[in-house]
Each structure stands twice: as structure tokens, then as C-alpha cells.
């Protein structure tokens, strides 16, 4: 499994939707735990980095690269 390079303010698409129906999340803080916020309802949550890597489908937007990967 490849290690995903997360950066602050990246927009992720996860495999499973949040209960509000949105699959897009923005990264707020990175470390061993990653803090993300739902783009649909604004709820924020903290996940283990490994769990987030497994749940991530793709990175939709990255500020440094300016678009899709």
C-alpha cells in the first residue's frame, strides 16, 4: 500500500459518505491524527492517519499542485 501525502487544505473524496450525504472533506490539521471537516454540513472530526488513508478514494484538490492528481 502506498503512503498518501496529505497536505493542509487538501480536499479529499472518501469511499463512504458522511451521514449528511457528502463525500468531500477538507484537511485542517495533519499529524498521527488528522483533523478533517465535512464540506456538506461543516462537522469536524479527528481520524487516525492510517484509517484516513484506507478511507480515501482520491484527492480532489491540492493547493500546491492546483488541481487533480
Phi, psi and omega in degrees: 000132180278140178281128180274132178270100178274144175231155179299140180074009172293147174255122182252150168250122180267162181292318181254142179283156172289157179306337178283347178108347182276143175252000184258134181224146179252137180276127178258320184216143182236142177180211174291331170251144181243130178262124180234156178233136179290133180281344181276307187246349177088003179290135176251152182210161179243127179236152171297145182302319182295318178297319180294321178299319180289329183275346184280129176273310177197164175265117183281320184216134175230125184299321183294324181263345175075021177169206186289155175249000000 
